[in-house]
């Protein structure tokens, strides 16, 4: 979801207070920081309904809320399109349609031509007020045809609360959906505006305050403030207490992945990083990565060699360039069972991965294709049901799942999800996932709990990409140079 602002002038980052279990170890952040510094609220349809029902005088006060909502739509539409003179307001029969009718009236009172109509041709702006937060499923044939006409109109589209056809609680799109240029949403962002595929139909999102009270939400949006929870090296630290990470991977032909992860861990402020690779990869690793310690293993000695190296580590990063096959799957399984360190399981280590019982925390970091294989389904299904897929995997594997994407989702076996949507499209290139693995390994080694570490790592990853001075041609190595600045307080 594009960056938000509150139309009434408030800061959308002040939207909620997250559950206490998400925070890092005691002492890693200032105790007097407002919890809203770390997260923004993401509302489901039920949570919005609850917030509205707690408004004084509800339901008799519904017209008052509608006036504020419709007025906000009219203001934002005029602000976004100051030269527009003719507005077509397509209104459904529910409260969303009521908001649209108020918007039409307010626009008319401002001396503009605004009509409630289904004929959208010949207008400067189309206001989509067909479906609101209560919508689920697939639009009926008549509504779907109207949505197609809205999309075909030669005019920008302003959606009321969220684009018609998007499920507010999940971001799922089951049929026809409005492609909006601007969405004016009320009180706070909705889950469906942050999570794909819904987010891709919302255009620019503006949050308009309509006077509702804040409430805690199940799902939350990560903010850059999460990085304040990451303990940076202090005067009393040694290279080990600052965070020691063991990266396992780097088979011949894929040494770059292990190097990216190792160097990212160091750039994410880890004090000591070891790279464990097949012995035949050592000469290449020695050339590519100066600072990490390197150890080599053979097929016969892998488990013992890596387990010995883990004795001085604070976290384990498994998978970057590890290779696939039964021997590698067995190595991953045996290491997780034997080494009681917080672990990131990524890339090749996810191949054929099965649940592993362990006392230490585990974070899986798949992209959509990898998660589809883990769930024995298709990547198209994961793409269409990202929130459900991430939560199902977290429950099945008993682990934190970080589903990578423009709407990176951090899900736990229980509780709500955290969404990080801060990353630019330039992150869609090979190797950036290996960098994320290294960052996450560093944060785990510093003592952050797995859910917080995963969310903070996603934020650091995104922030580093934003700090790279170019978008075109960004490569994973560019993130390594930007990471220290991304972490600066």
Residue pairs with C-beta under 8 A, 6 or more apart in sequence:
1 189
1 193
1 194
1 199
1 202
1 205
1 407
1 421
2 202
2 203
2 204
2 205
4 12
4 40
4 189
4 205
4 206
4 207
5 12
5 206
5 207
6 12
6 207
6 208
6 209
7 72
7 75
7 76
7 184
7 206
7 207
7 208
7 209
8 72
8 208
8 209
10 209
12 40
12 188
12 189
12 207
13 36
13 37
13 40
13 223
13 225
14 34
14 36
14 214
15 36
15 39
15 40
15 41
15 188
15 189
15 214
16 35
16 36
16 39
16 40
16 41
16 188
16 214
16 215
16 216
16 217
16 220
17 35
17 36
17 214
17 216
18 35
18 38
18 39
18 216
18 220
19 216
19 415
21 415
21 449
21 451
22 38
22 39
22 418
22 449
22 451
22 452
22 455
23 29
23 38
23 229
23 449
23 452
24 229
24 230
24 231
24 447
24 448
24 449
24 452
24 453
25 447
25 448
25 449
28 229
28 230
28 231
28 446
28 447
28 448
29 228
29 229
30 228
33 225
33 228
37 223
37 225
37 228
38 222
38 223
38 225
38 226
38 228
38 229
39 220
39 221
39 222
39 223
39 226
39 418
40 188
40 189
40 220
40 221
40 223
41 188
41 189
41 214
41 215
41 216
41 217
41 220
41 221
42 188
42 189
42 190
42 191
42 194
42 217
42 219
42 220
42 221
42 419
43 51
43 133
43 168
43 187
43 188
43 189
43 190
43 191
43 217
44 168
44 169
44 190
44 191
44 217
44 218
44 219
45 133
45 134
45 136
45 168
45 169
45 190
46 169
47 215
47 217
47 218
48 133
48 168
48 186
48 187
48 190
49 133
49 134
50 215
51 187
51 212
51 213
51 215
52 58
52 62
52 65
52 212
53 59
54 212
54 213
54 215
55 61
55 65
55 211
55 212
55 213
57 64
62 95
65 210
65 211
65 212
66 95
66 98
66 99
66 102
67 102
68 208
68 210
68 211
69 99
69 102
69 160
69 161
69 186
69 208
69 210
70 98
70 99
70 100
70 101
70 102
70 103
70 104
70 105
70 106
71 102
71 103
71 106
72 184
72 186
72 208
72 210
73 99
73 100
73 102
73 103
73 127
73 129
73 158
73 160
73 184
73 208
74 102
74 103
74 106
74 107
74 110
75 106
76 158
76 182
76 184
76 206
76 208
77 84
77 87
77 103
77 107
77 125
77 127
77 158
77 182
77 184
78 84
78 107
78 110
78 112
80 156
80 158
80 181
80 182
80 204
81 124
81 125
81 156
83 124
84 112
84 124
84 125
85 112
85 113
85 124
86 112
86 113
86 114
86 122
86 123
86 124
86 125
87 104
87 107
87 112
87 113
87 114
87 115
87 123
87 124
87 125
87 126
87 127
88 115
88 117
88 119
88 120
88 123
88 125
88 126
88 127
88 153
88 155
89 100
89 101
89 103
89 104
89 107
89 114
89 115
89 116
89 117
89 127
89 129
90 100
90 116
90 117
90 118
90 120
90 126
90 127
90 128
90 129
90 130
90 146
90 150
91 97
91 98
91 100
91 101
91 104
91 116
91 129
91 130
92 100
92 129
92 130
92 131
92 132
92 143
92 164
94 131
94 132
94 134
95 132
95 134
96 129
96 130
96 131
96 132
96 133
96 134
96 160
96 161
97 129
97 130
99 129
99 132
99 160
99 161
100 116
100 127
100 128
100 129
100 160
101 116
101 129
103 114
103 127
103 129
103 160
104 114
104 115
104 116
104 127
105 114
107 114
108 114
114 127
118 146
118 149
120 126
120 149
120 150
120 153
120 155
121 153
121 154
123 153
123 155
124 155
125 155
125 156
125 157
125 158
126 150
126 153
126 155
126 156
126 157
126 158
127 157
127 158
127 159
127 160
128 150
128 157
128 158
128 159
128 160
128 163
128 164
128 178
128 180
129 159
129 160
130 143
130 146
130 147
130 150
130 164
130 178
131 139
131 143
131 164
131 165
132 160
132 161
132 162
132 168
133 161
133 162
133 168
133 190
134 168
135 164
135 165
135 166
135 167
135 168
136 167
136 169
137 167
137 174
137 175
138 144
138 174
138 175
138 176
139 147
139 164
139 165
139 175
139 176
143 164
143 176
144 175
144 176
145 176
147 164
147 165
147 176
147 177
147 178
148 176
150 157
150 164
150 178
151 157
151 178
151 179
156 181
156 182
157 178
157 179
157 180
157 181
157 182
157 203
158 180
158 181
158 182
158 183
158 184
159 178
159 180
159 182
159 183
159 184
159 202
159 203
160 184
161 168
161 183
161 184
161 185
161 186
161 190
162 168
162 183
162 185
162 190
162 192
162 193
162 198
162 202
163 177
163 178
163 179
163 180
163 183
163 198
163 201
163 202
164 177
164 178
165 173
165 174
165 175
165 176
165 177
165 178
165 201
166 172
166 173
166 177
166 192
166 193
166 198
166 201
166 202
167 173
167 174
167 192
167 198
168 190
168 191
168 192
168 193
169 190
169 191
169 192
170 191
170 192
170 195
170 198
170 385
170 387
170 388
171 191
171 192
171 193
171 194
171 195
171 196
171 197
171 198
171 199
171 386
171 387
171 407
172 192
172 197
172 198
172 384
172 385
173 197
173 198
173 201
173 384
177 198
177 201
178 201
179 201
179 203
180 201
180 202
180 203
181 203
181 204
182 203
182 204
182 205
182 206
183 193
183 202
183 203
183 204
183 205
183 206
184 206
184 208
185 193
185 205
185 206
185 207
185 208
186 207
186 208
186 210
186 212
187 207
187 208
187 209
187 210
187 212
188 207
188 214
188 217
189 205
189 207
189 221
191 219
191 387
191 419
192 198
192 199
193 199
193 202
193 205
194 221
194 407
194 419
194 421
195 386
195 387
195 407
195 409
195 419
196 383
196 386
196 405
196 406
196 407
197 383
197 384
199 406
199 407
199 421
217 416
218 415
218 416
219 387
219 416
219 417
219 418
219 419
220 416
220 417
220 418
220 419
221 418
221 419
221 420
221 421
222 410
222 418
222 419
222 420
222 422
222 455
222 456
222 458
222 459
223 459
224 422
224 459
224 463
226 452
226 455
226 456
226 459
227 456
227 459
227 460
227 463
227 486
227 487
228 489
229 448
229 452
229 456
230 269
230 443
230 446
230 448
230 456
230 460
230 487
231 446
231 447
231 448
232 269
232 487
232 489
233 242
233 269
233 271
237 271
238 271
239 271
239 272
240 271
240 272
240 312
240 314
241 271
242 269
242 270
242 271
242 272
242 446
243 265
243 269
243 270
243 271
243 272
243 314
243 315
243 442
243 443
243 445
243 446
244 270
244 271
244 272
244 273
244 274
244 312
244 313
244 314
244 315
244 445
245 262
245 265
245 270
245 272
245 273
245 274
245 313
245 314
245 315
245 316
245 317
245 438
245 441
245 442
245 445
246 273
246 274
246 276
246 306
246 309
246 310
246 313
246 315
246 316
246 317
246 341
247 258
247 261
247 262
247 265
247 273
247 274
247 275
247 276
247 292
247 317
247 320
247 437
247 438
247 441
248 258
248 276
248 277
248 306
248 316
248 317
248 318
248 319
248 322
248 335
248 349
249 257
249 258
249 261
249 275
249 277
249 317
249 318
249 319
249 320
249 321
249 322
249 347
249 348
249 349
250 257
250 258
250 259
250 275
250 277
250 278
250 281
250 285
250 320
250 321
250 322
251 277
251 278
251 281
251 321
251 322
251 323
252 278
252 280
252 281
252 284
253 321
254 320
254 321
254 322
254 323
254 348
255 277
255 281
255 284
255 285
255 288
255 321
256 288
256 321
256 431
256 434
257 320
257 321
257 347
257 431
257 434
258 275
258 277
258 281
258 285
258 320
258 321
258 434
259 275
259 285
259 288
259 289
260 320
260 431
260 434
260 435
260 438
260 476
260 477
260 480
261 317
261 320
261 434
261 435
261 437
261 438
261 441
262 273
262 275
262 289
262 292
262 438
263 273
263 289
263 291
263 292
263 438
263 480
264 434
264 435
264 436
264 437
264 438
264 439
264 442
264 479
264 480
264 483
265 273
265 317
265 438
265 439
265 441
265 442
265 445
266 273
266 291
266 292
266 438
266 442
267 438
267 480
267 481
267 483
267 484
268 438
268 439
268 442
268 443
268 457
268 460
268 483
268 487
269 442
269 446
269 484
269 487
270 441
270 442
270 445
270 446
272 293
272 312
273 291
273 292
273 293
274 292
274 293
274 294
274 295
274 309
274 312
274 313
275 285
275 289
275 292
275 293
275 294
275 295
276 295
276 296
276 297
276 305
276 306
276 309
277 285
277 294
277 295
277 296
277 297
278 296
278 297
278 298
279 296
279 297
279 298
280 296
281 296
282 294
282 296
285 294
286 294
295 305
295 309
296 305
297 305
297 306
298 305
299 327
302 331
303 331
303 334
303 335
303 338
306 331
306 335
306 339
307 335
307 338
307 339
310 316
310 335
310 339
310 341
313 341
313 445
314 341
314 342
314 444
314 445
314 446
314 447
315 341
315 342
315 343
315 344
315 441
315 442
315 444
315 445
316 335
316 339
316 341
316 342
316 343
316 344
316 441
317 343
317 344
317 346
317 437
317 438
317 440
317 441
318 332
318 335
318 336
318 343
318 344
318 345
318 346
318 349
319 332
319 344
319 345
319 346
319 347
319 348
319 349
319 350
319 437
320 346
320 347
320 348
320 434
320 437
321 347
321 348
321 434
322 328
322 331
322 332
322 347
322 348
322 349
323 348
324 348
324 351
324 352
328 348
328 349
328 351
329 351
329 352
329 353
332 345
332 349
332 353
333 354
333 356
336 343
336 345
336 356
336 358
336 362
337 356
337 357
337 358
339 360
340 358
340 359
340 360
341 360
342 360
342 361
342 362
342 363
342 444
342 445
342 450
342 453
343 360
343 361
343 362
343 363
343 444
344 363
344 365
344 437
344 440
344 441
344 444
345 353
345 362
345 363
345 364
345 365
345 399
346 364
346 365
346 366
346 433
346 434
346 436
346 437
347 370
347 433
347 434
347 437
350 364
350 366
350 370
350 373
350 374
351 373
353 364
353 374
353 397
355 396
355 397
355 398
356 362
357 398
361 399
361 400
361 444
361 449
361 450
362 397
362 398
362 399
362 400
362 450
363 399
363 400
363 401
363 402
363 440
363 444
363 450
363 453
363 454
364 374
364 393
364 397
364 399
364 400
364 401
364 402
365 401
365 402
365 404
365 433
365 436
365 437
365 440
365 454
366 374
366 393
366 401
366 402
366 403
366 404
367 403
367 404
367 405
367 433
368 379
368 382
368 383
368 386
368 389
368 403
368 404
368 405
369 379
369 382
371 382
371 389
371 390
371 393
371 401
371 403
372 378
372 379
372 381
372 382
372 389
374 393
374 397
375 382
375 389
375 392
375 393
375 396
377 389
381 389
382 389
382 403
386 403
386 405
386 407
386 409
387 409
387 411
387 417
389 403
390 401
390 403
390 409
390 410
390 411
390 417
391 401
391 411
391 417
393 401
393 403
393 411
394 400
394 401
394 411
394 412
394 413
395 413
395 414
398 413
399 413
399 450
400 410
400 411
400 412
400 450
400 451
400 454
401 409
401 410
401 411
401 412
402 408
402 409
402 410
402 436
402 440
402 454
402 457
402 458
403 409
403 410
403 411
404 433
404 436
406 421
406 423
406 425
407 419
407 420
407 421
408 419
408 420
408 421
408 423
408 458
408 462
409 417
409 418
409 419
410 417
410 418
410 419
410 420
410 451
410 454
410 455
410 458
411 417
412 451
418 451
418 454
418 455
420 455
420 458
420 459
420 462
422 458
422 459
422 462
422 463
422 466
423 458
423 461
423 462
423 465
423 466
424 462
424 465
424 466
424 471
425 471
426 465
426 468
426 470
426 471
426 472
426 474
427 461
427 462
427 465
427 474
429 474
429 475
429 476
430 476
431 475
431 476
431 477
432 461
432 465
432 476
432 479
434 476
435 461
435 464
435 476
435 479
435 480
435 483
436 457
436 458
436 461
439 457
439 460
439 461
439 483
440 453
440 454
440 457
443 452
443 453
443 456
443 457
443 460
444 450
444 453
448 456
460 483
460 486
460 487
461 479
463 486
464 479
464 482
464 483
464 485
464 486
465 474
465 479
465 482
467 482
467 485
467 486
468 474
468 478
468 479
468 481
468 482
470 478
